[in-house]
Amino acid sequence: MSKSALIPQATLFYLFLSVFCALMLHVMRLPLWLVVFSLTALAWRMAIFSGKMPKPNWMLKFCLVSGGFLGIYFSYGAQLSIEGMVSLLIAGVMLKPLEVEKQADSYLLLFLNYFLCALIFLFDRTPLIFLLAFLVMLQTLSAQVLVHFQELPRRKESLSVAFGLFLKTLPLAVVLFVVLPRIGPLWTLNIPTKSGVVGLSDSMSPGSIASLGESDDLAFRVELKGGTLPMADRYWRGFTLSRYDGFEWQRDRMYLQGPQEQYQIDGVPSVQYRVLLEPHEKNWLFAVGLPITLSEEVQQSHDGSLYRKRKVYNQWQYQVEAQLTSLLPQMSLSAAERKLYTSLPSNVSLGTRELAKNFNERYPSVPDFLAVVKRYIESEGFVYTLSPGDYSGENQIDDFLFNSKTGFCAYYAGALTFMLRSIDVPARVVLGYMGGEDNAISNTISVYQYEAHAWVEVYIEGKGWLRVDPTAWVSPDRVESGLQRALPNEFKGFTSEWSWLRDLRRQLQAFDYFWNDWMVSYKGSRQQSLLNNIWGDRTGTEIAWLVASVLMCLVAGLFFFLWLDQRRAARTYSQKIYDQLYFWLHSDSKEKEIQGLTVNQIVVGLKIQHPQLAQELDVLNKDIHSYIYAPDSKSQESLKTPNLLQRIKQLRKASK
C-alpha cells in the first residue's frame, strides 16, 4: 500500500487500541486530568473518522498543546522530574492521533508507542510489569503489521504474524542478553521522582518514623549465605544523628571523615549476606552487625555507617560480611567527637535533665544508669504506639516523659540520648530498620518501610559504641517478634488467616526476588561464570570469536526465515494451488518431472493415478478454473470458501 493512502477504519481502531494500552501501563502514575485529556483525544480522532467531529485547525491544535504544557507545569512544577518528563511525552503522544490519516503518519505514532512501553521500566521492573509491557509491545507490533500489510483479512492474522516475528528474533535477543558485557550507559539518568520515595530521611523529629509505620513499601531484601539471623540481631543500621536543636535530631558532617580503624571481636560469629536495595534516592546503605568485608562501591564513614558515593536511583545490590555484635569498637574519642556527642541546646526540657542527674547521682556508672532508666520506663506505664499525638515546642521530651508517656521508637530513642548527654555520656541516635519477614523458599529476609526503627548508641570508655534499644523496655515484642506482634491493631503490613494465601504470597515474593536478582546481578563475575560454563575455560579472544560466530549464524538464520516469509508472501493464491497440484502429481509418480503443465494436464495425470477420485478431481478442476477466471472478487471469495488448498490436501489424503 502507498504511504500516502488513507488508513481503513478497522486498522485505525487497532492502532489507537495499542496507544490506549500503552497509556494504561502508566495510568497509576498520571494525574487524573491527563488521563481524561488522553482518552478525549483518542475518542475525538475516532469521531473525526466517522464524520461526527471536525478536524482541529491550527489554532485549536495550538491551544491543546499549550494546555498540555500548562497542565504539566501546574502538576509537577518547574523542577525536573522523571514523572513530569514522561507525562509531557504522554500528552504529546496522545495528541498525535489527531494528525494520523495516512500510513506514513502512523509509523511515527507506532514508534512513539514502543518508547512509551519502554519508559514504564523507569518506575517498575517486576515480572508482572515485564509481562504487561511485552503484551502491549506485541499488540503494537500487530498494529504495525496491519498498517503495513493492508491486505491481511483479519486482525487475528496480524497478531499471528507479529508473534511469529517475535519468536524468530527471540534466540538473537537471548544470546545478546547472555553474552554481551554489561557496559554502563554513556549518560546516567539520576533524576529524582517528583513525589520522592518512601523511606528514612536524614533528620528525626517526633512522629517522623511513625509515619513510615503506615507504609508497606519494600525497603530491601537480604539473602543469607548460609545460616540464620535471629530476630534480636536484625538491627539494620543505616546512619547516625548527632545534633539536636530542641526540635529534631540531625546528621553532622563529621561522618564524612574517613572510617575508623577496623577492629574484629574475637569469638563473635559472623554472617555473610547480600542486599538487594530498592531505590530510595539517598546514598546511605544498611547492614546488620559489625561490617568486616564489603563489596565494591560500598564505603564506610567515620561513624561506622555504610554509604555509596552515588545516590541509589535504581535497584542496587551489594554484599557484606559482618560479625553479629551490638558493639561497634572504638578505643577512644577525640575532643571534637566528645563535644559533638554530649552537646545539647540550653534551656530545653529541663525536667528531663534534672531526672537524669538524679539518676546519675545514685547510679554513676553507665550500665547502672541505663538499668534505672529501664526500670523507670517499665514502672511508669509508658505505651508503645504509632499514634502518640502531637509533641511540639522545645520541651517535647519533657512532655513525653512526664505527661503523655506514649510514643513510637523515635520518642524513646531521642529521650534516652538526651538523658545520657545530660550527664555528659556520649550518645547518638541511630536510624535504620529492625526485623524482617522470612521467606524460606528464596532464603531471603524482606524488610519493609513499616519496620523503620530508631535506637541509641552509647559510648563505653575504652570499648566503643554499645547498641541500646529503649523500645525493647516498653515493648519487648517489637524486638523479639516484630511490629505485627507488638501492634496488632495498628499494623499496616500483610496479614491473613488463610495459610494458602500466605504460601502463595511467599511463592510470588520468591519469584519476584529471583527475577530481580537475576536482572540486577547478571553482570561481571556472574556473567563470566556462566560463559565459562558454556564455553569452557577459554581466553577472552577465543570467547569473542565464538560469540561472533554464534551471532553471525543467528543473524543469517533470521534473514533466511525473513526471506522465506517474503517468498511465500510474494506467491498468489492461484500459484499456491498450482504448486500443490504439481507436487501431488510428481510425488506419486516415478516418471521424470515435466515442466510447463497446465492445470488441466495435471488433473488428467492425477485421474490416471487415482481413478477412484476422478469425479472429485473433475469438480475440483472446474472450481479452480472458476476461481482463476472469476469475473469479480466476490465470486473469487465464494469459491475460495471452502478453501481450495484444503480440498486438495483432503483429496491427496484420501488417495493413500
C-alpha positions as CSV (number, residue, x, y, z in Angstrom):
1,M,0.0,0.0,0.0
2,S,1.2,3.5,-0.8
3,K,2.4,5.5,2.2
4,S,0.0,8.3,1.1
5,A,-3.0,6.0,1.1
6,L,-5.6,6.5,3.8
7,I,-5.8,4.0,6.7
8,P,-9.0,2.0,6.9
9,Q,-11.2,2.4,10.0
10,A,-10.6,-1.1,11.4
11,T,-6.8,-0.6,11.1
12,L,-7.1,2.9,12.7
13,F,-9.1,1.5,15.6
14,Y,-6.5,-1.2,16.1
15,L,-3.7,1.4,16.0
16,F,-5.4,3.5,18.7
17,L,-6.1,0.5,20.8
18,S,-2.3,0.0,21.0
19,V,-1.9,3.6,22.1
20,F,-4.6,3.1,24.7
21,C,-2.9,0.0,26.1
22,A,0.4,1.9,26.4
23,L,-1.4,4.6,28.3
24,M,-2.8,2.1,30.7
25,L,0.7,1.0,31.6
26,H,1.3,4.5,33.1
27,V,-2.2,5.3,34.3
28,M,-1.5,4.8,38.0
29,R,1.3,7.5,37.9
30,L,-0.5,10.1,35.8
31,P,-2.7,13.0,37.1
32,L,-6.4,12.4,36.5
33,W,-6.7,15.4,34.1
34,L,-4.0,13.9,31.8
35,V,-5.9,10.5,31.7
36,V,-9.1,12.3,30.7
37,F,-7.2,14.5,28.3
38,S,-5.7,11.4,26.6
39,L,-9.0,9.5,26.3
40,T,-10.8,12.5,25.0
41,A,-8.1,12.9,22.2
42,L,-8.5,9.3,21.2
43,A,-12.3,9.5,21.2
44,W,-12.1,12.7,19.2
45,R,-10.0,11.1,16.5
46,M,-12.4,8.2,16.1
47,A,-15.3,10.7,15.8
48,I,-13.4,12.6,13.1
49,F,-13.1,9.4,11.1
50,S,-16.8,8.7,11.4
51,G,-17.6,12.3,10.4
52,K,-19.2,13.3,13.7
53,M,-16.5,15.8,14.7
54,P,-14.4,18.2,12.6
55,K,-10.6,18.2,12.4
56,P,-8.9,20.6,14.7
57,N,-7.5,23.7,13.0
58,W,-4.1,25.1,13.7
59,M,-5.4,27.4,16.4
60,L,-7.2,24.6,18.3
61,K,-4.0,22.5,18.0
62,F,-2.0,25.3,19.5
63,C,-4.5,25.6,22.4
64,L,-4.3,21.8,23.0
65,V,-0.5,21.8,23.1
66,S,-0.4,24.9,25.3
67,G,-3.0,23.4,27.6
68,G,-0.9,20.2,27.9
69,F,2.3,22.2,28.8
70,L,0.4,24.3,31.4
71,G,-1.2,21.1,32.9
72,I,2.2,19.5,33.3
73,Y,3.6,22.7,34.8
74,F,0.9,23.0,37.4
75,S,1.0,19.3,38.2
76,Y,4.8,18.9,38.5
77,G,6.2,22.4,38.8
78,A,9.3,23.7,37.1
79,Q,11.6,21.2,38.9
80,L,12.9,18.5,36.6
81,S,11.5,15.1,37.5
82,I,11.0,11.7,35.8
83,E,7.3,11.7,36.2
84,G,7.0,15.2,34.7
85,M,9.0,14.4,31.6
86,V,7.2,11.1,31.0
87,S,3.8,12.8,31.5
88,L,4.8,15.5,29.0
89,L,5.7,12.9,26.4
90,I,2.4,11.1,27.0
91,A,0.5,14.3,26.5
92,G,2.2,14.8,23.1
93,V,1.7,11.2,22.1
94,M,-2.0,11.3,22.9
95,L,-2.4,14.4,20.7
96,K,-0.6,12.8,17.7
97,P,-3.6,10.6,16.7
98,L,-5.4,13.8,15.7
99,E,-3.0,14.1,12.8
100,V,-2.8,10.5,11.8
101,E,-4.6,9.8,8.5
102,K,-2.1,8.1,6.2
103,Q,0.3,5.1,6.5
104,A,3.3,7.3,6.8
105,D,1.8,9.2,9.7
106,S,1.0,6.0,11.6
107,Y,4.7,4.8,11.7
108,L,5.8,7.7,14.0
109,L,2.9,7.0,16.3
110,L,3.8,3.3,16.4
111,F,7.5,4.0,17.3
112,L,6.4,6.5,20.0
113,N,4.2,3.8,21.4
114,Y,7.2,1.4,21.6
115,F,9.0,4.1,23.5
116,L,6.1,4.6,26.0
117,C,6.2,0.9,26.7
118,A,9.9,1.0,27.5
119,L,9.5,4.0,29.8
120,I,7.5,2.0,32.3
121,F,10.8,0.3,33.3
122,L,12.0,3.6,34.8
123,F,9.4,3.1,37.6
124,D,8.9,-0.6,37.9
125,R,10.7,-3.8,36.8
126,T,8.6,-6.5,38.4
127,P,7.8,-9.7,36.5
128,L,4.2,-8.6,36.1
129,I,5.2,-5.3,34.5
130,F,7.5,-7.1,32.1
131,L,4.6,-9.3,31.1
132,L,2.2,-6.4,30.6
133,A,4.8,-4.4,28.7
134,F,5.5,-7.4,26.5
135,L,1.8,-7.9,25.7
136,V,1.4,-4.2,24.8
137,M,4.5,-4.3,22.6
138,L,3.1,-7.4,20.9
139,Q,-0.2,-5.6,20.4
140,T,1.8,-2.6,18.9
141,L,3.7,-4.9,16.6
142,S,0.5,-6.4,15.5
143,A,-0.9,-3.0,14.7
144,Q,2.3,-2.2,12.7
145,V,1.8,-5.4,10.7
146,L,-1.8,-4.5,10.0
147,V,-0.8,-1.0,8.9
148,H,1.9,-2.3,6.6
149,F,0.0,-5.2,5.1
150,Q,-3.4,-3.8,4.5
151,E,-4.4,-7.0,2.5
152,L,-4.5,-9.1,5.7
153,P,-8.2,-10.0,6.0
154,R,-8.3,-10.3,9.8
155,R,-6.6,-8.7,12.8
156,K,-6.1,-12.2,14.2
157,E,-3.7,-12.9,11.3
158,S,-1.7,-9.7,12.1
159,L,-1.3,-10.9,15.7
160,S,-0.1,-14.3,14.4
161,V,2.4,-12.6,12.1
162,A,3.6,-10.3,15.0
163,F,4.1,-13.3,17.3
164,G,5.9,-15.2,14.6
165,L,8.3,-12.2,14.2
166,F,8.9,-12.2,18.0
167,L,9.7,-15.9,18.1
168,K,12.2,-15.5,15.2
169,T,14.0,-12.7,17.0
170,L,13.9,-14.3,20.5
171,P,17.0,-16.5,20.1
172,L,19.0,-13.5,19.0
173,A,17.8,-11.4,21.9
174,V,18.6,-14.2,24.4
175,V,22.1,-14.6,23.0
176,L,22.7,-10.9,23.1
177,F,21.5,-10.7,26.7
178,V,23.7,-13.6,27.8
179,V,26.9,-12.9,26.0
180,L,27.2,-9.1,25.6
181,P,29.0,-7.4,28.5
182,R,27.0,-5.0,30.7
183,I,28.5,-1.7,29.7
184,G,27.3,1.4,31.6
185,P,25.4,4.0,29.6
186,L,27.2,7.0,28.2
187,W,24.8,9.1,30.1
188,T,23.3,8.5,33.6
189,L,19.7,9.3,34.4
190,N,19.9,10.4,38.0
191,I,16.7,12.5,38.2
192,P,14.6,12.2,41.4
193,T,11.0,11.5,41.2
194,K,8.5,14.3,41.8
195,S,6.9,12.8,44.9
196,G,10.2,11.2,46.1
197,V,10.2,7.7,47.6
198,V,9.0,6.5,50.9
199,G,11.9,6.0,53.3
200,L,14.1,7.3,56.0
201,S,15.2,11.0,56.0
202,D,18.5,12.5,57.3
203,S,16.7,14.0,60.3
204,M,14.3,12.7,63.0
205,S,11.5,14.5,64.8
206,P,8.8,13.0,66.9
207,G,6.4,11.2,64.6
208,S,8.7,11.1,61.5
209,I,9.4,7.4,61.8
210,A,5.8,6.7,63.0
211,S,4.7,7.9,59.6
212,L,6.8,5.1,58.0
213,G,4.8,2.7,60.1
214,E,1.9,3.4,57.8
215,S,3.8,2.3,54.7
216,D,4.1,-1.3,53.5
217,D,6.6,-0.4,50.7
218,L,9.6,-2.7,50.4
219,A,12.9,-1.2,51.6
220,F,15.3,-4.0,50.7
221,R,15.7,-7.8,50.7
222,V,18.6,-9.8,52.1
223,E,19.8,-13.2,51.0
224,L,21.8,-15.0,53.7
225,K,24.8,-17.0,52.6
226,G,24.1,-20.0,54.9
227,G,23.0,-19.9,58.5
228,T,20.2,-18.0,60.1
229,L,19.8,-14.5,61.5
230,P,17.8,-14.3,64.8
231,M,15.2,-11.6,65.1
232,A,17.0,-10.0,68.0
233,D,20.1,-9.4,65.8
234,R,18.2,-7.8,62.9
235,Y,19.2,-4.2,63.5
236,W,19.8,-2.9,60.0
237,R,21.9,0.0,60.8
238,G,21.6,3.0,58.5
239,F,23.2,6.2,59.8
240,T,23.6,8.2,63.0
241,L,22.1,11.5,64.1
242,S,24.4,13.6,66.3
243,R,23.0,17.1,66.5
244,Y,19.8,18.2,68.4
245,D,18.4,21.7,68.3
246,G,15.4,21.2,70.6
247,F,13.1,20.2,67.8
248,E,14.8,17.4,65.7
249,W,17.9,15.3,65.5
250,Q,20.1,15.8,62.5
251,R,23.3,14.4,60.9
252,D,26.6,16.1,61.4
253,R,29.3,16.4,58.7
254,M,31.8,14.6,60.9
255,Y,30.6,11.3,59.4
256,L,32.1,12.4,56.1
257,Q,35.6,11.9,57.6
258,G,37.4,8.7,56.8
259,P,36.5,5.5,58.5
260,Q,37.7,4.4,61.9
261,E,40.4,1.8,62.3
262,Q,38.8,-1.6,61.7
263,Y,38.5,-4.0,64.6
264,Q,37.3,-7.5,64.8
265,I,36.0,-9.0,68.0
266,D,37.4,-12.4,68.9
267,G,34.9,-15.3,69.4
268,V,32.0,-13.4,67.8
269,P,30.2,-15.3,64.9
270,S,29.9,-13.7,61.5
271,V,27.4,-13.9,58.7
272,Q,27.6,-13.2,55.0
273,Y,24.6,-11.7,53.2
274,R,23.7,-9.9,50.0
275,V,21.4,-6.9,50.0
276,L,19.1,-6.0,47.1
277,L,18.2,-2.4,47.9
278,E,15.2,-0.7,46.5
279,P,15.8,2.9,45.1
280,H,15.5,5.5,47.9
281,E,17.3,8.4,46.2
282,K,19.8,8.7,49.0
283,N,23.4,7.3,49.3
284,W,23.2,5.5,52.7
285,L,23.1,1.7,52.9
286,F,22.0,-0.8,55.5
287,A,23.9,-3.5,57.3
288,V,23.5,-5.7,60.3
289,G,26.3,-6.2,62.9
290,L,29.9,-5.1,62.6
291,P,30.9,-5.0,58.9
292,I,34.2,-6.8,58.2
293,T,34.4,-7.0,54.4
294,L,32.4,-5.1,51.8
295,S,31.7,-5.3,48.1
296,E,32.9,-2.7,45.6
297,E,31.5,0.8,45.7
298,V,30.5,0.4,49.4
299,Q,32.3,2.9,51.6
300,Q,32.4,3.2,55.4
301,S,32.0,6.5,57.1
302,H,33.6,7.8,60.3
303,D,30.6,6.8,62.4
304,G,30.6,3.2,61.0
305,S,27.8,3.8,58.6
306,L,27.9,2.4,55.1
307,Y,27.2,4.5,52.1
308,R,27.6,4.7,48.3
309,K,29.1,7.8,46.7
310,R,26.3,7.9,44.1
311,K,22.7,8.0,45.2
312,V,20.6,4.9,44.7
313,Y,18.1,5.7,42.0
314,N,17.6,2.1,40.8
315,Q,17.7,-1.3,42.4
316,W,21.2,-1.9,43.6
317,Q,23.0,-4.9,45.1
318,Y,25.9,-5.2,47.5
319,Q,27.5,-7.8,49.7
320,V,28.6,-7.6,53.4
321,E,30.3,-9.9,55.8
322,A,29.7,-8.8,59.4
323,Q,30.1,-10.0,63.0
324,L,26.8,-10.3,64.9
325,T,27.6,-8.0,67.8
326,S,25.9,-5.0,69.5
327,L,29.3,-3.3,70.0
328,L,31.0,-1.0,67.4
329,P,34.6,-0.9,68.6
330,Q,36.3,2.5,69.0
331,M,39.0,2.7,71.6
332,S,38.8,6.5,72.2
333,L,37.0,9.7,71.2
334,S,38.6,12.8,70.0
335,A,37.8,16.1,71.8
336,A,35.7,17.2,68.8
337,E,33.8,13.9,68.9
338,R,33.2,14.0,72.6
339,K,31.9,17.6,72.3
340,L,29.6,16.6,69.5
341,Y,28.1,13.6,71.2
342,T,27.5,15.3,74.5
343,S,26.2,18.7,73.3
344,L,22.6,19.8,74.0
345,P,20.7,23.1,73.5
346,S,20.4,25.1,76.6
347,N,17.1,25.7,78.5
348,V,15.4,22.8,76.7
349,S,13.5,20.0,78.6
350,L,14.9,21.0,81.9
351,G,12.8,18.4,83.7
352,T,14.4,15.6,81.8
353,R,17.9,17.0,82.6
354,E,17.0,17.1,86.3
355,L,15.7,13.5,86.2
356,A,18.8,12.2,84.5
357,K,21.1,14.0,87.0
358,N,19.2,12.5,90.0
359,F,19.6,9.0,88.5
360,N,23.3,9.6,87.9
361,E,23.9,10.7,91.5
362,R,22.6,7.4,92.7
363,Y,23.9,5.3,89.8
364,P,27.1,6.9,88.4
365,S,28.2,4.0,86.1
366,V,26.7,3.8,82.6
367,P,25.3,0.3,83.0
368,D,23.6,1.1,86.3
369,F,22.2,4.4,84.8
370,L,20.7,2.5,81.9
371,A,19.2,-0.1,84.3
372,V,17.5,2.6,86.4
373,V,16.1,4.3,83.3
374,K,14.8,1.0,82.1
375,R,13.0,0.4,85.5
376,Y,11.6,3.9,85.3
377,I,10.2,3.3,81.8
378,E,8.8,-0.1,82.8
379,S,7.1,1.2,86.0
380,E,5.6,4.5,84.8
381,G,3.1,3.0,82.4
382,F,4.7,4.0,79.1
383,V,2.9,2.9,75.9
384,Y,4.3,2.0,72.5
385,T,2.1,3.2,69.7
386,L,2.1,4.6,66.1
387,S,-0.3,7.3,67.1
388,P,1.1,9.1,70.1
389,G,-0.3,12.5,69.4
390,D,1.5,15.8,68.7
391,Y,4.6,16.9,70.6
392,S,5.6,20.4,69.7
393,G,7.8,23.0,71.2
394,E,11.2,22.9,72.8
395,N,10.1,20.8,75.8
396,Q,8.8,17.9,73.8
397,I,10.9,15.4,75.6
398,D,9.5,16.6,79.0
399,D,6.0,16.3,77.6
400,F,6.8,12.8,76.5
401,L,8.4,11.6,79.7
402,F,6.1,13.3,82.3
403,N,2.8,13.8,80.6
404,S,1.8,11.7,77.6
405,K,4.1,8.7,78.1
406,T,3.0,7.4,74.7
407,G,5.3,7.2,71.7
408,F,7.0,5.3,68.9
409,C,10.6,4.3,68.7
410,A,11.8,7.8,67.9
411,Y,10.4,9.2,71.1
412,Y,12.2,6.6,73.3
413,A,15.5,6.8,71.4
414,G,15.5,10.6,71.4
415,A,14.6,10.7,75.2
416,L,17.3,8.3,76.2
417,T,20.0,10.0,74.1
418,F,19.0,13.3,75.7
419,M,19.2,11.9,79.2
420,L,22.7,10.3,78.5
421,R,24.0,13.6,77.2
422,S,22.6,15.4,80.2
423,I,25.1,13.5,82.4
424,D,28.0,14.0,79.8
425,V,27.9,10.5,78.5
426,P,28.5,10.4,74.7
427,A,25.4,9.1,72.9
428,R,23.8,9.3,69.4
429,V,20.6,8.2,67.7
430,V,20.8,5.5,65.0
431,L,18.2,5.2,62.2
432,G,17.6,2.0,60.3
433,Y,15.2,-0.9,60.3
434,M,14.5,-3.6,62.8
435,G,13.2,-7.0,61.9
436,G,12.2,-8.5,58.5
437,E,9.9,-11.1,57.0
438,D,11.4,-14.6,56.3
439,N,10.9,-16.4,53.1
440,A,12.2,-20.0,53.3
441,I,11.6,-20.5,49.5
442,S,14.2,-17.9,48.4
443,N,16.1,-17.9,51.7
444,T,15.6,-14.2,52.0
445,I,14.5,-11.6,54.5
446,S,12.2,-8.9,53.2
447,V,12.4,-5.6,55.2
448,Y,9.5,-3.1,54.7
449,Q,9.2,0.6,55.5
450,Y,6.9,-0.1,58.4
451,E,9.9,-1.7,60.1
452,A,11.8,1.6,60.2
453,H,13.3,1.9,63.7
454,A,15.4,4.2,65.9
455,W,17.7,3.2,68.7
456,V,20.6,4.5,70.7
457,E,24.4,4.0,70.7
458,V,26.1,4.9,73.9
459,Y,29.9,5.2,74.2
460,I,31.6,2.8,76.7
461,E,35.0,4.1,77.5
462,G,37.8,2.0,76.1
463,K,35.5,-0.3,74.2
464,G,33.2,1.6,71.7
465,W,29.6,2.2,70.9
466,L,27.1,-0.1,72.5
467,R,23.7,-0.5,71.0
468,V,20.8,0.1,73.4
469,D,17.2,-0.1,72.3
470,P,14.8,1.6,74.8
471,T,11.8,0.4,72.7
472,A,12.5,-3.1,74.0
473,W,11.9,-1.9,77.5
474,V,8.4,-0.8,76.8
475,S,7.5,-3.3,74.1
476,P,9.7,-6.5,74.1
477,D,7.5,-8.0,71.3
478,R,8.7,-5.3,68.9
479,V,12.3,-6.6,69.1
480,E,11.6,-10.3,69.7
481,S,8.7,-10.9,67.3
482,G,8.3,-7.8,65.1
483,L,5.9,-4.9,64.6
484,Q,2.9,-7.1,63.8
485,R,3.0,-8.8,67.2
486,A,3.8,-5.6,69.1
487,L,1.0,-3.5,67.5
488,P,-1.6,-5.9,66.0
489,N,-4.3,-3.3,65.8
490,E,-2.1,-0.7,64.1
491,F,0.0,-3.0,61.8
492,K,-0.3,-2.0,58.1
493,G,1.5,-4.9,56.5
494,F,0.1,-8.1,55.0
495,T,-2.0,-10.3,57.3
496,S,-4.2,-13.2,56.5
497,E,-5.7,-16.1,58.4
498,W,-5.6,-18.3,55.3
499,S,-2.4,-20.4,55.1
500,W,-2.8,-20.9,51.3
501,L,-2.8,-17.2,50.7
502,R,0.3,-16.7,52.8
503,D,2.0,-19.5,50.9
504,L,1.0,-18.0,47.6
505,R,2.4,-14.6,48.7
506,R,5.7,-16.2,49.7
507,Q,5.8,-18.0,46.3
508,L,5.3,-14.8,44.4
509,Q,7.8,-12.9,46.6
510,A,10.4,-15.6,45.9
511,F,9.8,-15.5,42.2
512,D,10.0,-11.7,42.2
513,Y,13.3,-11.8,44.1
514,F,14.8,-14.4,41.8
515,W,13.7,-12.3,38.8
516,N,15.2,-9.0,40.2
517,D,18.3,-10.8,41.5
518,W,19.0,-12.2,38.0
519,M,18.2,-8.9,36.2
520,V,20.3,-6.8,38.6
521,S,23.3,-9.1,39.3
522,Y,23.8,-10.7,35.9
523,K,27.0,-8.9,35.0
524,G,30.7,-9.0,35.8
525,S,31.7,-12.2,37.6
526,R,28.3,-13.9,37.4
527,Q,28.2,-13.4,33.6
528,Q,31.8,-14.5,33.2
529,S,31.0,-17.6,35.3
530,L,28.0,-18.5,33.1
531,L,30.1,-18.0,29.9
532,N,32.8,-20.3,31.3
533,N,30.2,-23.0,32.0
534,I,29.0,-22.7,28.4
535,W,32.3,-22.3,26.5
536,G,34.7,-23.8,29.0
537,D,37.9,-22.2,30.3
538,R,38.9,-20.2,27.3
539,T,40.7,-16.9,26.7
540,G,38.9,-13.7,26.1
541,T,39.8,-13.8,22.4
542,E,38.5,-17.3,21.9
543,I,35.2,-16.4,23.6
544,A,34.9,-13.3,21.4
545,W,35.3,-15.4,18.2
546,L,32.8,-18.0,19.5
547,V,30.3,-15.3,20.3
548,A,30.8,-13.6,17.0
549,S,30.3,-16.9,15.2
550,V,27.1,-17.6,17.1
551,L,25.8,-14.2,16.4
552,M,26.6,-14.5,12.7
553,C,24.7,-17.8,12.5
554,L,21.7,-16.4,14.3
555,V,21.6,-13.3,12.1
556,A,21.9,-15.5,9.0
557,G,19.1,-17.7,10.2
558,L,17.0,-14.7,10.9
559,F,17.5,-13.4,7.4
560,F,16.8,-16.8,5.9
561,F,13.4,-17.0,7.7
562,L,12.6,-13.5,6.6
563,W,13.5,-14.4,3.0
564,L,11.2,-17.5,3.2
565,D,8.4,-15.4,4.5
566,Q,8.9,-12.8,1.8
567,R,8.9,-15.6,-0.9
568,R,5.7,-17.2,0.5
569,A,4.0,-13.8,0.7
570,A,5.0,-13.0,-2.9
571,R,3.1,-16.0,-4.4
572,T,-0.5,-15.5,-5.2
573,Y,-3.3,-17.9,-4.1
574,S,-3.5,-19.3,-7.6
575,Q,0.2,-20.0,-7.7
576,K,-0.1,-21.9,-4.4
577,I,-2.9,-24.0,-5.8
578,Y,-0.8,-24.9,-8.8
579,D,2.2,-25.8,-6.6
580,Q,0.1,-28.2,-4.5
581,L,-1.3,-30.0,-7.6
582,Y,2.1,-30.2,-9.3
583,F,3.7,-31.5,-6.2
584,W,0.9,-34.1,-5.7
585,L,1.3,-35.3,-9.3
586,H,5.0,-35.9,-9.2
587,S,5.3,-37.1,-5.6
588,D,3.1,-40.1,-6.5
589,S,4.8,-40.7,-9.9
590,K,8.2,-42.3,-10.6
591,E,8.4,-40.6,-14.0
592,K,10.6,-37.6,-14.7
593,E,9.0,-34.3,-13.8
594,I,7.6,-32.4,-16.8
595,Q,7.7,-28.6,-16.7
596,G,5.1,-26.3,-18.1
597,L,2.0,-28.4,-17.4
598,T,-1.4,-26.7,-17.3
599,V,-3.9,-27.3,-14.5
600,N,-6.0,-29.5,-16.9
601,Q,-3.0,-31.6,-17.8
602,I,-2.1,-32.1,-14.1
603,V,-5.7,-33.1,-13.3
604,V,-5.7,-35.6,-16.1
605,G,-2.5,-37.1,-14.8
606,L,-4.0,-37.3,-11.3
607,K,-7.1,-39.1,-12.6
608,I,-4.9,-41.7,-14.3
609,Q,-3.0,-42.2,-11.0
610,H,-6.2,-42.2,-8.9
611,P,-9.2,-43.3,-11.0
612,Q,-11.4,-43.7,-7.8
613,L,-11.1,-39.9,-7.4
614,A,-12.0,-39.0,-11.0
615,Q,-15.3,-37.4,-10.2
616,E,-13.9,-35.3,-7.3
617,L,-11.0,-34.2,-9.4
618,D,-13.3,-33.0,-12.2
619,V,-15.3,-30.9,-9.7
620,L,-12.1,-29.5,-8.2
621,N,-10.7,-28.7,-11.7
622,K,-13.9,-26.8,-12.5
623,D,-13.8,-24.8,-9.3
624,I,-10.1,-23.9,-9.8
625,H,-10.8,-22.6,-13.2
626,S,-13.8,-20.7,-12.0
627,Y,-11.7,-19.1,-9.2
628,I,-8.8,-18.2,-11.6
629,Y,-11.1,-16.7,-14.2
630,A,-13.9,-15.4,-11.9
631,P,-15.2,-12.0,-13.2
632,D,-15.1,-10.3,-9.8
633,S,-13.6,-10.5,-6.4
634,K,-16.9,-11.6,-4.7
635,S,-17.1,-14.7,-6.9
636,Q,-13.5,-15.4,-6.1
637,E,-14.1,-15.2,-2.3
638,S,-17.2,-17.5,-2.6
639,L,-15.1,-20.1,-4.5
640,K,-12.2,-19.7,-2.0
641,T,-14.6,-21.0,0.7
642,P,-14.3,-23.9,1.4
643,N,-10.6,-23.4,0.9
644,L,-9.3,-24.9,-2.4
645,L,-5.9,-25.7,-0.9
646,Q,-7.6,-27.6,1.9
647,R,-9.7,-29.6,-0.6
648,I,-6.5,-30.6,-2.4
649,K,-4.9,-31.8,0.8
650,Q,-8.1,-33.8,1.7
651,L,-8.2,-35.5,-1.7
652,R,-4.5,-36.3,-1.5
653,K,-5.0,-37.9,1.9
654,A,-8.0,-39.9,0.6
655,S,-5.8,-41.2,-2.3
656,K,-3.4,-43.0,0.0
